[in-house]
Amino acid sequence: MTKQIEPMPEEVKALEGFLLYIKFKNGEEKIYDMNEMLKFDYYKNLRKKEIFKTVKPFGITLKWETGEDIAPEKIYFNSIPINEYKFEIKEMK
């Protein structure tokens, strides 16, 4: 039996600046910056706002309609708690 370390995401919203708002099942709310990831070819489809906005929780991670996902430990450990995020948060239009 494996033990899950990272909390599971239950809600995600695409934000301006290619950020993600993520609410985890343990109640934590965090901001994840996708800009570094978008430099990789694997994520090239997500550079289009219309596709980036299709992000959804998918089990222990996040997934886009074009098949891209992120390692669960990245979205949890490399994100910033929302109360520590110092910039304006705007949902992507």
N, CA, C and O atoms as a CHARMM CRD file, in Angstrom:
* protein
*
  372
    1    1 MET  N      0.84400  -1.19200   0.00000 PROA 1      0.00000
    2    1 MET  CA     0.00000   0.00000   0.00000 PROA 1      0.00000
    3    1 MET  C      0.88300   1.24800   0.00000 PROA 1      0.00000
    4    1 MET  O      1.81400   1.35700   0.79800 PROA 1      0.00000
    5    2 THR  N      0.58500   2.18400  -0.89700 PROA 2      0.00000
    6    2 THR  CA     1.36600   3.41200  -0.94800 PROA 2      0.00000
    7    2 THR  C      0.67200   4.50600  -0.15900 PROA 2      0.00000
    8    2 THR  O     -0.55400   4.55600  -0.06200 PROA 2      0.00000
    9    3 LYS  N      1.48300   5.36900   0.39400 PROA 3      0.00000
   10    3 LYS  CA     0.95300   6.48100   1.17000 PROA 3      0.00000
   11    3 LYS  C      1.03700   7.74700   0.32900 PROA 3      0.00000
   12    3 LYS  O      2.10000   8.08300  -0.19200 PROA 3      0.00000
   13    4 GLN  N     -0.07700   8.44300   0.19900 PROA 4      0.00000
   14    4 GLN  CA    -0.10500   9.69200  -0.55800 PROA 4      0.00000
   15    4 GLN  C      0.39900  10.81300   0.33600 PROA 4      0.00000
   16    4 GLN  O     -0.08800  10.99000   1.45300 PROA 4      0.00000
   17    5 ILE  N      1.36800  11.56500  -0.15100 PROA 5      0.00000
   18    5 ILE  CA     1.94100  12.65100   0.63200 PROA 5      0.00000
   19    5 ILE  C      1.27800  13.98200   0.29100 PROA 5      0.00000
   20    5 ILE  O      0.88400  14.73200   1.18400 PROA 5      0.00000
   21    6 GLU  N      1.15700  14.27400  -1.00700 PROA 6      0.00000
   22    6 GLU  CA     0.60200  15.55400  -1.42600 PROA 6      0.00000
   23    6 GLU  C     -0.92300  15.53200  -1.36700 PROA 6      0.00000
   24    6 GLU  O     -1.54500  14.55400  -1.78400 PROA 6      0.00000
   25    7 PRO  N     -1.53000  16.60500  -0.85200 PROA 7      0.00000
   26    7 PRO  CA    -2.99400  16.68900  -0.88400 PROA 7      0.00000
   27    7 PRO  C     -3.49500  16.72900  -2.32300 PROA 7      0.00000
   28    7 PRO  O     -2.81400  17.23000  -3.21800 PROA 7      0.00000
   29    8 MET  N     -4.68300  16.20000  -2.53000 PROA 8      0.00000
   30    8 MET  CA    -5.27300  16.17700  -3.87500 PROA 8      0.00000
   31    8 MET  C     -5.92800  17.52200  -4.19800 PROA 8      0.00000
   32    8 MET  O     -6.57500  18.11700  -3.33600 PROA 8      0.00000
   33    9 PRO  N     -5.76500  18.00300  -5.43400 PROA 9      0.00000
   34    9 PRO  CA    -6.45700  19.22400  -5.83100 PROA 9      0.00000
   35    9 PRO  C     -7.94300  18.93500  -6.03600 PROA 9      0.00000
   36    9 PRO  O     -8.31200  17.88800  -6.56900 PROA 9      0.00000
   37   10 GLU  N     -8.78200  19.86200  -5.61300 PROA 10     0.00000
   38   10 GLU  CA   -10.21800  19.68400  -5.81600 PROA 10     0.00000
   39   10 GLU  C    -10.80900  20.77400  -6.69400 PROA 10     0.00000
   40   10 GLU  O    -11.91600  20.62800  -7.21200 PROA 10     0.00000
   41   11 GLU  N    -10.07100  21.86700  -6.86100 PROA 11     0.00000
   42   11 GLU  CA   -10.54700  22.96900  -7.69600 PROA 11     0.00000
   43   11 GLU  C     -9.33300  23.65400  -8.31400 PROA 11     0.00000
   44   11 GLU  O     -8.28600  23.77300  -7.67800 PROA 11     0.00000
   45   12 VAL  N     -9.47900  24.09600  -9.54200 PROA 12     0.00000
   46   12 VAL  CA    -8.40100  24.83500 -10.20900 PROA 12     0.00000
   47   12 VAL  C     -9.01700  25.87600 -11.12900 PROA 12     0.00000
   48   12 VAL  O    -10.04400  25.63600 -11.76400 PROA 12     0.00000
   49   13 LYS  N     -8.37100  27.04100 -11.19100 PROA 13     0.00000
   50   13 LYS  CA    -8.79800  28.10600 -12.09300 PROA 13     0.00000
   51   13 LYS  C     -7.56700  28.65900 -12.80100 PROA 13     0.00000
   52   13 LYS  O     -6.52200  28.86800 -12.18400 PROA 13     0.00000
   53   14 ALA  N     -7.70100  28.89100 -14.09300 PROA 14     0.00000
   54   14 ALA  CA    -6.64900  29.53500 -14.86100 PROA 14     0.00000
   55   14 ALA  C     -6.69300  31.03100 -14.57200 PROA 14     0.00000
   56   14 ALA  O     -7.75400  31.65300 -14.62300 PROA 14     0.00000
   57   15 LEU  N     -5.52900  31.60100 -14.26900 PROA 15     0.00000
   58   15 LEU  CA    -5.42500  33.01900 -13.95200 PROA 15     0.00000
   59   15 LEU  C     -4.59500  33.73300 -15.00800 PROA 15     0.00000
   60   15 LEU  O     -3.80900  33.11800 -15.72800 PROA 15     0.00000
   61   16 GLU  N     -4.78800  35.05400 -15.08300 PROA 16     0.00000
   62   16 GLU  CA    -3.97500  35.86700 -15.99100 PROA 16     0.00000
   63   16 GLU  C     -2.50300  35.65500 -15.66500 PROA 16     0.00000
   64   16 GLU  O     -2.13900  35.39600 -14.51800 PROA 16     0.00000
   65   17 GLY  N     -1.66100  35.76700 -16.68900 PROA 17     0.00000
   66   17 GLY  CA    -0.23400  35.58500 -16.50300 PROA 17     0.00000
   67   17 GLY  C      0.18500  34.12200 -16.46600 PROA 17     0.00000
   68   17 GLY  O      1.30000  33.80100 -16.05500 PROA 17     0.00000
   69   18 PHE  N     -0.71700  33.22900 -16.89800 PROA 18     0.00000
   70   18 PHE  CA    -0.47200  31.78100 -16.91900 PROA 18     0.00000
   71   18 PHE  C     -0.15000  31.23900 -15.52500 PROA 18     0.00000
   72   18 PHE  O      0.78000  30.45900 -15.32200 PROA 18     0.00000
   73   19 LEU  N     -0.96700  31.69400 -14.58700 PROA 19     0.00000
   74   19 LEU  CA    -0.91800  31.18500 -13.22200 PROA 19     0.00000
   75   19 LEU  C     -2.10800  30.26100 -13.01800 PROA 19     0.00000
   76   19 LEU  O     -3.08300  30.31400 -13.76800 PROA 19     0.00000
   77   20 LEU  N     -2.02300  29.41900 -12.00800 PROA 20     0.00000
   78   20 LEU  CA    -3.13500  28.55200 -11.63400 PROA 20     0.00000
   79   20 LEU  C     -3.48400  28.77300 -10.17200 PROA 20     0.00000
   80   20 LEU  O     -2.60800  28.77500  -9.30800 PROA 20     0.00000
   81   21 TYR  N     -4.77400  28.96100  -9.90100 PROA 21     0.00000
   82   21 TYR  CA    -5.27200  28.93500  -8.52700 PROA 21     0.00000
   83   21 TYR  C     -5.65700  27.49200  -8.26400 PROA 21     0.00000
   84   21 TYR  O     -6.41000  26.89400  -9.03300 PROA 21     0.00000
   85   22 ILE  N     -5.14100  26.93100  -7.17700 PROA 22     0.00000
   86   22 ILE  CA    -5.45500  25.53900  -6.84400 PROA 22     0.00000
   87   22 ILE  C     -5.93900  25.46500  -5.40600 PROA 22     0.00000
   88   22 ILE  O     -5.28100  25.95300  -4.48700 PROA 22     0.00000
   89   23 LYS  N     -7.09600  24.85000  -5.22900 PROA 23     0.00000
   90   23 LYS  CA    -7.59600  24.55700  -3.88500 PROA 23     0.00000
   91   23 LYS  C     -7.45900  23.05100  -3.69000 PROA 23     0.00000
   92   23 LYS  O     -7.93400  22.25900  -4.50400 PROA 23     0.00000
   93   24 PHE  N     -6.80400  22.67400  -2.60200 PROA 24     0.00000
   94   24 PHE  CA    -6.57700  21.27200  -2.30300 PROA 24     0.00000
   95   24 PHE  C     -7.62800  20.75000  -1.33100 PROA 24     0.00000
   96   24 PHE  O     -8.26600  21.52600  -0.61900 PROA 24     0.00000
   97   25 LYS  N     -7.80200  19.43700  -1.30600 PROA 25     0.00000
   98   25 LYS  CA    -8.82200  18.82600  -0.45400 PROA 25     0.00000
   99   25 LYS  C     -8.58700  19.05900   1.03000 PROA 25     0.00000
  100   25 LYS  O     -9.51300  18.91800   1.82800 PROA 25     0.00000
  101   26 ASN  N     -7.36500  19.41200   1.41600 PROA 26     0.00000
  102   26 ASN  CA    -7.08600  19.71500   2.82300 PROA 26     0.00000
  103   26 ASN  C     -7.42400  21.16500   3.17000 PROA 26     0.00000
  104   26 ASN  O     -7.19100  21.60400   4.29600 PROA 26     0.00000
  105   27 GLY  N     -7.97600  21.91500   2.19800 PROA 27     0.00000
  106   27 GLY  CA    -8.38600  23.29500   2.42600 PROA 27     0.00000
  107   27 GLY  C     -7.35500  24.33600   2.02500 PROA 27     0.00000
  108   27 GLY  O     -7.67100  25.52500   1.98100 PROA 27     0.00000
  109   28 GLU  N     -6.13100  23.91900   1.73100 PROA 28     0.00000
  110   28 GLU  CA    -5.10400  24.87200   1.33000 PROA 28     0.00000
  111   28 GLU  C     -5.42500  25.45300  -0.04500 PROA 28     0.00000
  112   28 GLU  O     -5.94000  24.76000  -0.92300 PROA 28     0.00000
  113   29 GLU  N     -5.11100  26.73500  -0.21400 PROA 29     0.00000
  114   29 GLU  CA    -5.27800  27.42100  -1.48700 PROA 29     0.00000
  115   29 GLU  C     -3.91100  27.96500  -1.88600 PROA 29     0.00000
  116   29 GLU  O     -3.24100  28.63400  -1.09800 PROA 29     0.00000
  117   30 LYS  N     -3.50700  27.66900  -3.12200 PROA 30     0.00000
  118   30 LYS  CA    -2.17700  28.05700  -3.57100 PROA 30     0.00000
  119   30 LYS  C     -2.21400  28.60200  -4.99100 PROA 30     0.00000
  120   30 LYS  O     -3.17800  28.40900  -5.73100 PROA 30     0.00000
  121   31 ILE  N     -1.12400  29.29600  -5.35100 PROA 31     0.00000
  122   31 ILE  CA    -0.93300  29.81900  -6.69800 PROA 31     0.00000
  123   31 ILE  C      0.29000  29.11600  -7.29700 PROA 31     0.00000
  124   31 ILE  O      1.35800  29.06800  -6.68700 PROA 31     0.00000
  125   32 TYR  N      0.10800  28.57400  -8.50200 PROA 32     0.00000
  126   32 TYR  CA     1.20100  27.90000  -9.19900 PROA 32     0.00000
  127   32 TYR  C      1.48900  28.65900 -10.48800 PROA 32     0.00000
  128   32 TYR  O      0.58400  28.91200 -11.28300 PROA 32     0.00000
  129   33 ASP  N      2.74700  29.02000 -10.68800 PROA 33     0.00000
  130   33 ASP  CA     3.17600  29.76500 -11.86600 PROA 33     0.00000
  131   33 ASP  C      3.62200  28.77900 -12.94300 PROA 33     0.00000
  132   33 ASP  O      4.58300  28.03400 -12.74700 PROA 33     0.00000
  133   34 MET  N      2.92900  28.77500 -14.07300 PROA 34     0.00000
  134   34 MET  CA     3.22800  27.85200 -15.17700 PROA 34     0.00000
  135   34 MET  C      4.25700  28.40100 -16.17100 PROA 34     0.00000
  136   34 MET  O      4.61800  27.69400 -17.11100 PROA 34     0.00000
  137   35 ASN  N      4.73200  29.61500 -15.99900 PROA 35     0.00000
  138   35 ASN  CA     5.57700  30.24300 -17.01800 PROA 35     0.00000
  139   35 ASN  C      6.84900  29.46300 -17.33600 PROA 35     0.00000
  140   35 ASN  O      7.21400  29.35900 -18.50700 PROA 35     0.00000
  141   36 GLU  N      7.52700  28.92000 -16.35200 PROA 36     0.00000
  142   36 GLU  CA     8.72900  28.12700 -16.62200 PROA 36     0.00000
  143   36 GLU  C      8.38300  26.84700 -17.37500 PROA 36     0.00000
  144   36 GLU  O      9.11400  26.43900 -18.27700 PROA 36     0.00000
  145   37 MET  N      7.27700  26.21800 -17.01000 PROA 37     0.00000
  146   37 MET  CA     6.85700  24.97700 -17.65600 PROA 37     0.00000
  147   37 MET  C      6.49800  25.21200 -19.12800 PROA 37     0.00000
  148   37 MET  O      6.73100  24.35100 -19.97700 PROA 37     0.00000
  149   38 LEU  N      5.93100  26.38100 -19.41700 PROA 38     0.00000
  150   38 LEU  CA     5.50700  26.67800 -20.79000 PROA 38     0.00000
  151   38 LEU  C      6.67700  26.80100 -21.75900 PROA 38     0.00000
  152   38 LEU  O      6.46600  26.82300 -22.97100 PROA 38     0.00000
  153   39 LYS  N      7.88900  26.88100 -21.26000 PROA 39     0.00000
  154   39 LYS  CA     9.07500  26.93400 -22.12000 PROA 39     0.00000
  155   39 LYS  C      9.37700  25.57800 -22.75000 PROA 39     0.00000
  156   39 LYS  O     10.09000  25.50600 -23.75100 PROA 39     0.00000
  157   40 PHE  N      8.84300  24.50500 -22.17400 PROA 40     0.00000
  158   40 PHE  CA     9.09200  23.16000 -22.68800 PROA 40     0.00000
  159   40 PHE  C      8.08900  22.81600 -23.78600 PROA 40     0.00000
  160   40 PHE  O      6.91800  23.19000 -23.70500 PROA 40     0.00000
  161   41 ASP  N      8.54900  22.10500 -24.80900 PROA 41     0.00000
  162   41 ASP  CA     7.68900  21.71600 -25.92900 PROA 41     0.00000
  163   41 ASP  C      6.46300  20.93000 -25.48400 PROA 41     0.00000
  164   41 ASP  O      5.39300  21.05900 -26.08100 PROA 41     0.00000
  165   42 TYR  N      6.60900  20.11800 -24.44300 PROA 42     0.00000
  166   42 TYR  CA     5.47600  19.31100 -23.95700 PROA 42     0.00000
  167   42 TYR  C      4.26400  20.19600 -23.64000 PROA 42     0.00000
  168   42 TYR  O      3.12100  19.77200 -23.81500 PROA 42     0.00000
  169   43 TYR  N      4.51200  21.40300 -23.18200 PROA 43     0.00000
  170   43 TYR  CA     3.43600  22.31300 -22.77600 PROA 43     0.00000
  171   43 TYR  C      3.11500  23.38800 -23.81900 PROA 43     0.00000
  172   43 TYR  O      2.39600  24.33800 -23.50900 PROA 43     0.00000
  173   44 LYS  N      3.63000  23.26200 -25.04600 PROA 44     0.00000
  174   44 LYS  CA     3.45700  24.32700 -26.04400 PROA 44     0.00000
  175   44 LYS  C      1.98800  24.64000 -26.33600 PROA 44     0.00000
  176   44 LYS  O      1.66100  25.79800 -26.59500 PROA 44     0.00000
  177   45 ASN  N      1.09700  23.65100 -26.30300 PROA 45     0.00000
  178   45 ASN  CA    -0.33000  23.90800 -26.54500 PROA 45     0.00000
  179   45 ASN  C     -0.92600  24.85300 -25.51000 PROA 45     0.00000
  180   45 ASN  O     -1.86100  25.60000 -25.80000 PROA 45     0.00000
  181   46 LEU  N     -0.37600  24.81300 -24.30000 PROA 46     0.00000
  182   46 LEU  CA    -0.92700  25.60700 -23.20300 PROA 46     0.00000
  183   46 LEU  C     -0.56500  27.08200 -23.29300 PROA 46     0.00000
  184   46 LEU  O     -1.04400  27.88800 -22.49500 PROA 46     0.00000
  185   47 ARG  N      0.27000  27.43900 -24.25000 PROA 47     0.00000
  186   47 ARG  CA     0.60300  28.84700 -24.46400 PROA 47     0.00000
  187   47 ARG  C     -0.58300  29.60700 -25.05300 PROA 47     0.00000
  188   47 ARG  O     -0.60200  30.83800 -25.05500 PROA 47     0.00000
  189   48 LYS  N     -1.57300  28.86400 -25.55100 PROA 48     0.00000
  190   48 LYS  CA    -2.81300  29.46400 -26.06500 PROA 48     0.00000
  191   48 LYS  C     -3.79900  29.54400 -24.90300 PROA 48     0.00000
  192   48 LYS  O     -4.12000  28.53500 -24.27600 PROA 48     0.00000
  193   49 LYS  N     -4.26900  30.74600 -24.62800 PROA 49     0.00000
  194   49 LYS  CA    -5.16800  30.95000 -23.48500 PROA 49     0.00000
  195   49 LYS  C     -6.39000  30.03700 -23.53200 PROA 49     0.00000
  196   49 LYS  O     -6.82100  29.52600 -22.49900 PROA 49     0.00000
  197   50 GLU  N     -6.95100  29.83000 -24.72500 PROA 50     0.00000
  198   50 GLU  CA    -8.16500  29.02200 -24.84800 PROA 50     0.00000
  199   50 GLU  C     -7.91900  27.59400 -24.34000 PROA 50     0.00000
  200   50 GLU  O     -8.79700  26.98400 -23.73000 PROA 50     0.00000
  201   51 ILE  N     -6.73900  27.08300 -24.59600 PROA 51     0.00000
  202   51 ILE  CA    -6.40800  25.72600 -24.14300 PROA 51     0.00000
  203   51 ILE  C     -5.99500  25.74700 -22.67500 PROA 51     0.00000
  204   51 ILE  O     -6.39300  24.86900 -21.91000 PROA 51     0.00000
  205   52 PHE  N     -5.20500  26.73700 -22.27300 PROA 52     0.00000
  206   52 PHE  CA    -4.75600  26.83900 -20.88200 PROA 52     0.00000
  207   52 PHE  C     -5.96000  26.83500 -19.92400 PROA 52     0.00000
  208   52 PHE  O     -5.90200  26.24500 -18.84600 PROA 52     0.00000
  209   53 LYS  N     -7.03500  27.49200 -20.32800 PROA 53     0.00000
  210   53 LYS  CA    -8.22600  27.60100 -19.47700 PROA 53     0.00000
  211   53 LYS  C     -8.98200  26.28600 -19.31600 PROA 53     0.00000
  212   53 LYS  O     -9.90900  26.21800 -18.50900 PROA 53     0.00000
  213   54 THR  N     -8.61900  25.24100 -20.05800 PROA 54     0.00000
  214   54 THR  CA    -9.34100  23.96300 -19.96000 PROA 54     0.00000
  215   54 THR  C     -8.83100  23.08100 -18.81800 PROA 54     0.00000
  216   54 THR  O     -9.25800  21.93300 -18.69800 PROA 54     0.00000
  217   55 VAL  N     -7.94300  23.58400 -17.99200 PROA 55     0.00000
  218   55 VAL  CA    -7.37200  22.79900 -16.89200 PROA 55     0.00000
  219   55 VAL  C     -8.46200  22.32300 -15.92700 PROA 55     0.00000
  220   55 VAL  O     -9.40300  23.05200 -15.61400 PROA 55     0.00000
  221   56 LYS  N     -8.30600  21.07300 -15.46400 PROA 56     0.00000
  222   56 LYS  CA    -9.25700  20.45500 -14.51800 PROA 56     0.00000
  223   56 LYS  C     -8.47500  19.59200 -13.52700 PROA 56     0.00000
  224   56 LYS  O     -7.40400  19.08000 -13.85200 PROA 56     0.00000
  225   57 PRO  N     -9.01600  19.43500 -12.31700 PROA 57     0.00000
  226   57 PRO  CA    -8.41900  18.44600 -11.40800 PROA 57     0.00000
  227   57 PRO  C     -8.58400  17.06000 -12.02800 PROA 57     0.00000
  228   57 PRO  O     -9.61200  16.76400 -12.63700 PROA 57     0.00000
  229   58 PHE  N     -7.57600  16.22000 -11.87000 PROA 58     0.00000
  230   58 PHE  CA    -7.60700  14.87200 -12.43500 PROA 58     0.00000
  231   58 PHE  C     -6.88900  13.95100 -11.45300 PROA 58     0.00000
  232   58 PHE  O     -5.67300  13.77600 -11.52300 PROA 58     0.00000
  233   59 GLY  N     -7.65200  13.36900 -10.54300 PROA 59     0.00000
  234   59 GLY  CA    -7.05100  12.51000  -9.51600 PROA 59     0.00000
  235   59 GLY  C     -6.11000  13.30800  -8.63400 PROA 59     0.00000
  236   59 GLY  O     -6.52400  14.26300  -7.97700 PROA 59     0.00000
  237   60 ILE  N     -4.83400  12.91500  -8.61900 PROA 60     0.00000
  238   60 ILE  CA    -3.85900  13.59000  -7.76300 PROA 60     0.00000
  239   60 ILE  C     -3.16200  14.75000  -8.44800 PROA 60     0.00000
  240   60 ILE  O     -2.26400  15.36100  -7.86800 PROA 60     0.00000
  241   61 THR  N     -3.56000  15.06500  -9.67800 PROA 61     0.00000
  242   61 THR  CA    -2.87900  16.11400 -10.43200 PROA 61     0.00000
  243   61 THR  C     -3.88100  17.00700 -11.15500 PROA 61     0.00000
  244   61 THR  O     -5.07200  16.99800 -10.84500 PROA 61     0.00000
  245   62 LEU  N     -3.38800  17.77200 -12.11500 PROA 62     0.00000
  246   62 LEU  CA    -4.20000  18.61700 -12.98100 PROA 62     0.00000
  247   62 LEU  C     -3.96500  18.16600 -14.40600 PROA 62     0.00000
  248   62 LEU  O     -2.88200  17.68700 -14.74400 PROA 62     0.00000
  249   63 LYS  N     -4.98600  18.31900 -15.24800 PROA 63     0.00000
  250   63 LYS  CA    -4.85500  17.87200 -16.63200 PROA 63     0.00000
  251   63 LYS  C     -5.60700  18.83700 -17.53400 PROA 63     0.00000
  252   63 LYS  O     -6.61200  19.43000 -17.14200 PROA 63     0.00000
  253   64 TRP  N     -5.08900  18.98200 -18.76500 PROA 64     0.00000
  254   64 TRP  CA    -5.71800  19.81800 -19.77400 PROA 64     0.00000
  255   64 TRP  C     -6.38000  18.94600 -20.82200 PROA 64     0.00000
  256   64 TRP  O     -6.04300  17.77000 -20.95400 PROA 64     0.00000
  257   65 GLU  N     -7.32500  19.51400 -21.57300 PROA 65     0.00000
  258   65 GLU  CA    -8.05700  18.73800 -22.58900 PROA 65     0.00000
  259   65 GLU  C     -7.14500  18.19200 -23.68000 PROA 65     0.00000
  260   65 GLU  O     -7.51600  17.23700 -24.36400 PROA 65     0.00000
  261   66 THR  N     -5.96900  18.77000 -23.85900 PROA 66     0.00000
  262   66 THR  CA    -5.01800  18.30000 -24.87100 PROA 66     0.00000
  263   66 THR  C     -4.07200  17.23700 -24.31200 PROA 66     0.00000
  264   66 THR  O     -3.16600  16.79200 -25.01700 PROA 66     0.00000
  265   67 GLY  N     -4.27100  16.81700 -23.04200 PROA 67     0.00000
  266   67 GLY  CA    -3.53200  15.70300 -22.47300 PROA 67     0.00000
  267   67 GLY  C     -2.38000  16.04700 -21.55200 PROA 67     0.00000
  268   67 GLY  O     -1.87500  15.16000 -20.86300 PROA 67     0.00000
  269   68 GLU  N     -1.94400  17.28800 -21.50900 PROA 68     0.00000
  270   68 GLU  CA    -0.83700  17.65600 -20.63300 PROA 68     0.00000
  271   68 GLU  C     -1.25300  17.53800 -19.16500 PROA 68     0.00000
  272   68 GLU  O     -2.41000  17.75400 -18.80600 PROA 68     0.00000
  273   69 ASP  N     -0.28200  17.19100 -18.34100 PROA 69     0.00000
  274   69 ASP  CA    -0.50300  17.16900 -16.89600 PROA 69     0.00000
  275   69 ASP  C      0.76200  17.63300 -16.19800 PROA 69     0.00000
  276   69 ASP  O      1.77000  17.91300 -16.84600 PROA 69     0.00000
  277   70 ILE  N      0.70800  17.71200 -14.88000 PROA 70     0.00000
  278   70 ILE  CA     1.85200  18.16500 -14.08500 PROA 70     0.00000
  279   70 ILE  C      2.06400  17.16000 -12.96400 PROA 70     0.00000
  280   70 ILE  O      1.09900  16.62000 -12.42100 PROA 70     0.00000
  281   71 ALA  N      3.30800  16.90800 -12.61800 PROA 71     0.00000
  282   71 ALA  CA     3.60900  16.01600 -11.49700 PROA 71     0.00000
  283   71 ALA  C      2.97100  16.58300 -10.22800 PROA 71     0.00000
  284   71 ALA  O      3.12400  17.77000  -9.93900 PROA 71     0.00000
  285   72 PRO  N      2.25500  15.74600  -9.46700 PROA 72     0.00000
  286   72 PRO  CA     1.54200  16.23400  -8.28000 PROA 72     0.00000
  287   72 PRO  C      2.44200  16.95300  -7.27700 PROA 72     0.00000
  288   72 PRO  O      2.02200  17.92800  -6.65400 PROA 72     0.00000
  289   73 GLU  N      3.67500  16.47500  -7.11900 PROA 73     0.00000
  290   73 GLU  CA     4.56500  17.13800  -6.15900 PROA 73     0.00000
  291   73 GLU  C      4.93800  18.54600  -6.60800 PROA 73     0.00000
  292   73 GLU  O      5.19500  19.41300  -5.77300 PROA 73     0.00000
  293   74 LYS  N      4.97100  18.78400  -7.91700 PROA 74     0.00000
  294   74 LYS  CA     5.27100  20.13400  -8.41400 PROA 74     0.00000
  295   74 LYS  C      4.14600  21.10500  -8.07100 PROA 74     0.00000
  296   74 LYS  O      4.39800  22.20500  -7.57900 PROA 74     0.00000
  297   75 ILE  N      2.90100  20.69500  -8.33200 PROA 75     0.00000
  298   75 ILE  CA     1.80100  21.63700  -8.09200 PROA 75     0.00000
  299   75 ILE  C      1.62200  21.94100  -6.60600 PROA 75     0.00000
  300   75 ILE  O      1.09300  22.99400  -6.25100 PROA 75     0.00000
  301   76 TYR  N      2.05100  21.04300  -5.74900 PROA 76     0.00000
  302   76 TYR  CA     1.90800  21.30400  -4.31800 PROA 76     0.00000
  303   76 TYR  C      3.13700  22.01600  -3.74600 PROA 76     0.00000
  304   76 TYR  O      3.01100  23.08000  -3.13800 PROA 76     0.00000
  305   77 PHE  N      4.31200  21.43800  -3.93600 PROA 77     0.00000
  306   77 PHE  CA     5.51200  21.96300  -3.29600 PROA 77     0.00000
  307   77 PHE  C      6.09900  23.18500  -3.99900 PROA 77     0.00000
  308   77 PHE  O      6.85000  23.93600  -3.37700 PROA 77     0.00000
  309   78 ASN  N      5.78200  23.40700  -5.27500 PROA 78     0.00000
  310   78 ASN  CA     6.32000  24.56100  -5.99700 PROA 78     0.00000
  311   78 ASN  C      5.29900  25.68400  -6.15000 PROA 78     0.00000
  312   78 ASN  O      5.48000  26.58500  -6.96900 PROA 78     0.00000
  313   79 SER  N      4.24600  25.63200  -5.37800 PROA 79     0.00000
  314   79 SER  CA     3.23500  26.69000  -5.43400 PROA 79     0.00000
  315   79 SER  C      3.32800  27.54500  -4.16400 PROA 79     0.00000
  316   79 SER  O      3.92400  27.15000  -3.16300 PROA 79     0.00000
  317   80 ILE  N      2.72600  28.70700  -4.24600 PROA 80     0.00000
  318   80 ILE  CA     2.78400  29.68200  -3.15700 PROA 80     0.00000
  319   80 ILE  C      1.42900  29.73500  -2.45500 PROA 80     0.00000
  320   80 ILE  O      0.40100  29.86900  -3.11900 PROA 80     0.00000
  321   81 PRO  N      1.40900  29.63200  -1.13300 PROA 81     0.00000
  322   81 PRO  CA     0.13200  29.79500  -0.43000 PROA 81     0.00000
  323   81 PRO  C     -0.50500  31.13300  -0.80500 PROA 81     0.00000
  324   81 PRO  O      0.17700  32.15400  -0.89300 PROA 81     0.00000
  325   82 ILE  N     -1.79500  31.11400  -1.02000 PROA 82     0.00000
  326   82 ILE  CA    -2.48500  32.30800  -1.52600 PROA 82     0.00000
  327   82 ILE  C     -2.30700  33.50800  -0.60200 PROA 82     0.00000
  328   82 ILE  O     -2.25800  34.64200  -1.07900 PROA 82     0.00000
  329   83 ASN  N     -2.21000  33.28800   0.69400 PROA 83     0.00000
  330   83 ASN  CA    -2.05200  34.41300   1.62800 PROA 83     0.00000
  331   83 ASN  C     -0.63900  35.00000   1.58300 PROA 83     0.00000
  332   83 ASN  O     -0.40300  36.06400   2.15400 PROA 83     0.00000
  333   84 GLU  N      0.30200  34.32900   0.91600 PROA 84     0.00000
  334   84 GLU  CA     1.66900  34.84700   0.76200 PROA 84     0.00000
  335   84 GLU  C      1.90800  35.42800  -0.63000 PROA 84     0.00000
  336   84 GLU  O      2.96100  36.01000  -0.88800 PROA 84     0.00000
  337   85 TYR  N      0.93900  35.27100  -1.52200 PROA 85     0.00000
  338   85 TYR  CA     1.08800  35.75500  -2.89700 PROA 85     0.00000
  339   85 TYR  C      0.84500  37.25200  -2.90800 PROA 85     0.00000
  340   85 TYR  O     -0.21300  37.71000  -2.47700 PROA 85     0.00000
  341   86 LYS  N      1.80800  38.02100  -3.39500 PROA 86     0.00000
  342   86 LYS  CA     1.78000  39.48500  -3.26300 PROA 86     0.00000
  343   86 LYS  C      1.25700  40.24800  -4.47700 PROA 86     0.00000
  344   86 LYS  O      1.22900  41.47900  -4.46500 PROA 86     0.00000
  345   87 PHE  N      0.84400  39.54000  -5.52200 PROA 87     0.00000
  346   87 PHE  CA     0.41800  40.21600  -6.74700 PROA 87     0.00000
  347   87 PHE  C     -1.09000  40.06500  -6.94500 PROA 87     0.00000
  348   87 PHE  O     -1.74500  39.25300  -6.29200 PROA 87     0.00000
  349   88 GLU  N     -1.61600  40.86600  -7.86100 PROA 88     0.00000
  350   88 GLU  CA    -3.06000  40.80700  -8.16300 PROA 88     0.00000
  351   88 GLU  C     -3.40800  39.45400  -8.79100 PROA 88     0.00000
  352   88 GLU  O     -2.67500  38.93300  -9.63100 PROA 88     0.00000
  353   89 ILE  N     -4.52700  38.91000  -8.36600 PROA 89     0.00000
  354   89 ILE  CA    -5.00100  37.63500  -8.88300 PROA 89     0.00000
  355   89 ILE  C     -6.25400  37.90200  -9.71100 PROA 89     0.00000
  356   89 ILE  O     -7.27100  38.36300  -9.19200 PROA 89     0.00000
  357   90 LYS  N     -6.16500  37.60000 -11.02100 PROA 90     0.00000
  358   90 LYS  CA    -7.29700  37.82700 -11.91500 PROA 90     0.00000
  359   90 LYS  C     -7.53000  36.56900 -12.72100 PROA 90     0.00000
  360   90 LYS  O     -6.59200  35.99900 -13.27900 PROA 90     0.00000
  361   91 GLU  N     -8.78200  36.13400 -12.78500 PROA 91     0.00000
  362   91 GLU  CA    -9.12300  34.96300 -13.58900 PROA 91     0.00000
  363   91 GLU  C     -8.87000  35.25800 -15.06700 PROA 91     0.00000
  364   91 GLU  O     -9.14200  36.35800 -15.54600 PROA 91     0.00000
  365   92 MET  N     -8.34600  34.26000 -15.78200 PROA 92     0.00000
  366   92 MET  CA    -8.01500  34.42100 -17.19800 PROA 92     0.00000
  367   92 MET  C     -9.29400  34.58200 -18.00600 PROA 92     0.00000
  368   92 MET  O    -10.25800  33.83900 -17.82100 PROA 92     0.00000
  369   93 LYS  N     -9.29000  35.56500 -18.90700 PROA 93     0.00000
  370   93 LYS  CA   -10.45900  35.81000 -19.76800 PROA 93     0.00000
  371   93 LYS  C    -10.20700  35.31500 -21.16100 PROA 93     0.00000
  372   93 LYS  O    -11.07600  35.43400 -22.02500 PROA 93     0.00000
